[in-house]
Amino acid sequence: MYFHPMDNTRLAIYERLRDFFVPAPILDEIFSQEDDFAVLLQSWEELRELKYKEDEIADQISKTIFKELDIEPDYQDEDEK
């Protein structure tokens, strides 16, 4: 099975943001809207160019998502592990 490189990039970003407790329904909405995903990807790439590590990028973007949507991270999944 062949995956387009962008599919791998999308999946990697999605998983990293889930690691930082961004709820799946919110990510599903962002990733289903090409304009929203383009903004997310551009931000991700800009932080990468500034030599941020993957964890730092995901942390910064997740904080922005929480702030913009005025929600709190749900750490409940982490407690269940």
MORA-V809856 format. One record per residue. RES is the residue in one letter. PHI is phi in whole degrees, -180 to 180 (none if undefined). Layout:
res:phi
RES:PHI
RES:PHI
This chain:
res:phi
M:none
Y:-105
F:-116
H:-64
P:-53
M:-66
D:-62
N:-66
T:-64
R:-59
L:-63
A:-63
I:-65
Y:-57
E:-64
R:-64
L:-69
R:-64
D:-59
F:-103
F:70
V:-73
P:-61
A:-55
P:-61
I:-69
L:-64
D:-58
E:-66
I:-61
F:-75
S:-84
Q:-103
E:-57
D:-65
D:-65
F:-66
A:-61
V:-64
L:-60
L:-64
Q:-62
S:-63
W:-58
E:-67
E:-63
L:-67
R:-63
E:-64
L:-84
K:74
Y:-70
K:-82
E:-55
D:-63
E:-66
I:-63
A:-61
D:-63
Q:-63
I:-69
S:-63
K:-62
T:-65
I:-61
F:-61
K:-66
E:-63
L:-94
D:53
I:-128
E:-107
P:-62
D:-103
Y:-86
Q:-58
D:-60
E:-66
D:-66
E:-81
K:-75
